[in-house]
Amino acid sequence: MYSFDIEHPATLAEAVAALGGEAQAMSGGQTLIPTLKARLASPSKLVSLTGVSEMKCISSAGGILTIGGATCHADVAADGSYAALSDLASNIGDAAVRNRGTIGGSVANNDPSACYPAAALGSGATIVTNAREIAADDFFVGMFETSLNEGEIVTAVKFPIPEKANYQKFVQPASRFALVGVFVSKSADGVRVAVTGASNEGVHRWTAAEEALSANFSASALDGLTVSADNLIDDLHGSPEYRAHLVKVMTGRAVTAAS
């Protein structure tokens, strides 16, 4: 590690005021701390969000589940208001990660193999920041990239609770990230299918599957579809072709489980 300053604001207003220059917001630190150790980032100041109590909350009203950005995975897992989301959270990392990592940190980091971005995009969620609200379709723009501006903090995520939903993850055993993960939801507005772990572009929607499943919400609706291996991740854990195969398999499993 290296020397840096750290601030522990108690309110969101204090946290926003502390950001600026080379300051970096830190939530659970599950990604940021390893990044600092590897010297892939070297901010002069960290602004910890763990003491901002107004960002640690879960509430449900009017069919919308709102989760504060500093809420840890374990609390989302225990909530149960949105079963598919709670199940997803219960299978992130291990107990230590689930009790430290936060939904806001995961969404803001947008790791290409993280689970929460798939849940947000697959649910048609809204990302709330200290400055605005952003539809998930507009929020995730590429691998480790979002539409957040400098100094902007994810304060909450609003999930419309669908009629049916499920998340299926083919686990990379060393990290417990998704080698491929697929989140499927069905609501009055149609079907959404979000894929994580597969693409060099990060989390994305499989629109062909959405169209087929909107007409027939059954795994059999996927029979005539294929997934292109173009621009899919190629690493020691799986080839692009293998990941393309897994996208279809995981989608079918998610539809069957949701049904």
C-alpha positions in Angstrom: 0.0 0.0 0.0 1.0 3.7 0.0 0.1 6.7 2.1 -3.2 8.4 1.7 -5.7 10.4 3.7 -9.1 8.9 4.6 -12.3 10.7 5.7 -15.3 9.2 7.4 -18.3 11.5 6.7 -21.5 10.9 8.7 -23.9 12.3 6.1 -24.3 12.3 2.4 -23.8 16.0 2.2 -20.5 15.7 4.0 -19.4 12.8 1.7 -20.2 14.9 -1.4 -18.3 17.9 0.0 -15.3 15.7 0.7 -15.0 14.5 -2.9 -12.9 16.5 -5.3 -9.4 16.6 -6.7 -7.9 13.1 -6.5 -10.4 11.9 -3.8 -12.1 8.5 -4.3 -15.3 7.4 -2.7 -15.1 4.0 -1.0 -18.0 1.8 0.0 -17.3 -1.8 1.0 -13.8 -1.6 -0.6 -14.0 -5.2 -2.0 -12.7 -4.0 -5.4 -11.0 -0.7 -4.5 -8.6 -2.1 -1.8 -7.1 -4.8 -4.1 -6.9 -2.2 -6.8 -4.8 0.1 -4.5 -2.6 -2.8 -3.4 -1.9 -3.5 -7.1 -1.1 0.2 -7.7 -3.8 0.3 -10.4 -5.2 3.4 -8.7 -3.5 5.8 -6.3 -6.0 8.4 -5.0 -4.6 10.8 -2.4 -7.7 10.6 -0.3 -10.4 8.0 0.3 -13.9 9.1 1.4 -15.5 6.2 3.2 -19.3 5.8 2.8 -19.7 3.2 5.5 -20.8 5.7 8.2 -23.5 7.3 6.0 -26.5 5.8 7.7 -29.0 7.4 5.3 -27.5 5.1 2.6 -28.1 1.9 4.6 -31.8 1.2 4.1 -34.2 -1.1 2.4 -37.9 -0.1 1.8 -40.7 -1.3 -0.4 -43.7 0.8 -1.6 -45.9 0.8 -4.7 -44.2 -2.3 -6.2 -40.7 -0.6 -6.0 -37.9 -2.0 -3.8 -35.5 0.8 -2.9 -32.1 -0.2 -1.5 -29.6 2.3 -0.1 -26.2 2.4 -1.8 -24.3 1.5 1.4 -26.5 -1.6 2.1 -24.4 -4.7 2.3 -25.1 -7.9 0.3 -26.0 -9.9 3.4 -28.8 -7.4 4.3 -30.2 -7.7 0.7 -30.0 -11.4 1.0 -32.0 -11.4 4.2 -34.7 -9.0 3.1 -36.7 -11.3 0.8 -39.0 -8.6 -0.6 -37.7 -9.4 -4.1 -36.9 -13.1 -4.0 -34.7 -13.3 -7.1 -32.6 -10.4 -5.9 -32.2 -11.8 -2.4 -31.2 -15.1 -3.8 -28.6 -13.4 -6.1 -27.1 -11.5 -3.1 -26.9 -14.7 -1.0 -24.6 -16.2 -3.6 -22.1 -13.3 -4.0 -18.6 -14.2 -2.8 -18.4 -15.7 0.7 -19.8 -14.5 4.1 -17.0 -12.0 4.6 -17.6 -10.4 1.2 -21.4 -10.4 1.7 -21.1 -8.6 5.1 -18.7 -5.9 3.7 -19.5 -5.4 0.0 -22.3 -3.0 -0.9 -24.8 -2.8 -3.8 -23.8 0.8 -4.5 -20.2 -0.1 -4.8 -20.9 -3.0 -7.1 -23.1 -1.1 -9.4 -20.7 1.9 -9.5 -17.7 -0.3 -10.2 -19.6 -2.3 -13.0 -17.2 -5.2 -13.0 -17.9 -7.2 -16.2 -18.6 -10.3 -14.2 -20.4 -8.8 -11.2 -24.0 -10.0 -10.3 -25.8 -6.7 -9.3 -25.4 -5.0 -12.7 -27.3 -7.9 -14.3 -30.0 -7.6 -11.6 -30.3 -3.9 -12.2 -30.4 -4.1 -16.0 -32.5 -7.3 -16.0 -35.1 -5.6 -13.7 -35.2 -2.3 -15.4 -34.0 -0.6 -12.2 -33.2 3.0 -11.7 -29.9 4.1 -10.3 -30.2 7.1 -7.8 -27.3 9.4 -7.2 -26.8 12.5 -5.2 -27.6 14.5 -8.3 -30.1 12.6 -10.5 -31.8 9.3 -11.3 -30.5 7.2 -14.2 -32.3 4.3 -15.9 -30.1 1.1 -15.8 -30.2 1.0 -19.6 -28.4 4.3 -19.7 -26.2 3.7 -16.6 -24.0 0.8 -17.7 -22.0 1.9 -20.7 -19.0 -0.5 -20.9 -16.6 -2.7 -19.0 -15.9 -0.9 -15.7 -17.7 2.1 -17.2 -20.9 3.9 -16.1 -22.5 7.2 -16.8 -21.5 8.6 -13.3 -19.9 12.0 -13.3 -16.9 12.9 -11.2 -18.0 13.3 -7.6 -21.3 11.5 -8.2 -22.3 8.9 -5.6 -24.8 6.0 -6.0 -27.1 6.6 -3.1 -29.8 4.0 -3.9 -31.1 1.6 -6.5 -34.8 1.3 -7.2 -36.0 -2.1 -8.4 -39.5 -2.6 -9.9 -40.6 -6.0 -8.5 -41.7 -8.1 -11.5 -44.2 -10.9 -11.8 -41.5 -13.4 -12.2 -37.7 -13.3 -12.0 -34.7 -15.5 -11.5 -30.9 -15.3 -11.7 -28.7 -18.2 -12.8 -24.9 -18.0 -12.3 -22.2 -20.4 -13.7 -19.6 -19.7 -10.9 -15.9 -19.2 -11.5 -14.9 -21.2 -8.4 -11.8 -19.3 -7.5 -13.5 -15.8 -7.3 -17.2 -16.8 -7.2 -17.8 -14.1 -9.8 -20.0 -15.2 -12.7 -18.2 -16.9 -15.6 -21.6 -16.3 -17.1 -24.7 -15.1 -15.2 -28.2 -14.3 -16.6 -31.0 -12.4 -14.9 -34.4 -12.8 -16.4 -37.6 -10.9 -15.4 -41.1 -10.9 -16.6 -43.5 -8.0 -16.0 -46.4 -6.2 -17.6 -43.9 -4.3 -19.8 -42.4 -7.6 -21.2 -39.4 -9.7 -20.5 -35.9 -8.5 -19.8 -32.8 -10.7 -20.1 -29.4 -9.3 -18.8 -26.1 -11.1 -19.2 -23.0 -10.7 -17.1 -19.6 -12.3 -17.3 -19.7 -12.9 -21.0 -18.9 -9.8 -23.0 -16.0 -7.5 -23.4 -18.6 -4.7 -23.3 -19.7 -5.7 -19.8 -23.3 -6.3 -18.8 -25.8 -6.3 -21.6 -29.3 -7.3 -22.7 -30.0 -10.3 -25.0 -32.8 -8.7 -27.0 -33.5 -11.7 -29.3 -34.3 -13.8 -26.2 -36.4 -11.0 -24.8 -38.6 -11.0 -27.9 -38.9 -14.8 -28.0 -39.7 -15.0 -24.3 -42.3 -12.2 -24.4 -44.2 -14.3 -26.9 -43.7 -17.6 -25.0 -42.2 -17.5 -21.5 -40.7 -20.9 -21.7 -37.2 -22.3 -22.1 -38.4 -23.9 -25.3 -38.8 -20.4 -26.8 -35.0 -20.2 -27.0 -34.6 -23.4 -29.1 -34.1 -21.6 -32.4 -31.8 -18.9 -31.0 -28.0 -18.7 -31.1 -25.6 -16.4 -29.3 -22.8 -14.9 -31.3 -19.3 -15.4 -29.8 -18.1 -12.1 -31.3 -16.6 -9.8 -28.7 -17.1 -12.3 -25.9 -14.4 -12.7 -23.2 -11.6 -15.2 -24.0 -9.6 -16.2 -21.0 -8.2 -19.3 -19.2 -11.6 -20.0 -17.7 -13.5 -20.2 -21.0 -13.5 -19.4 -24.7 -15.9 -17.0 -26.4 -17.7 -20.1 -27.9 -18.1 -21.7 -24.4 -19.5 -18.4 -23.0 -21.9 -18.1 -25.9 -23.1 -21.6 -25.1 -23.5 -20.8 -21.4 -25.5 -17.7 -22.1 -28.3 -19.7 -23.7 -28.1 -22.5 -21.1 -28.2 -20.1 -18.1 -31.1 -18.2 -19.7 -33.1 -21.4 -20.1 -32.4 -22.3 -16.5 -33.5 -18.9 -15.3 -36.7 -19.0 -17.2 -37.5 -22.5 -16.0 -36.8 -21.5 -12.4 -38.8 -18.3 -12.6 -41.8 -20.3 -14.0 
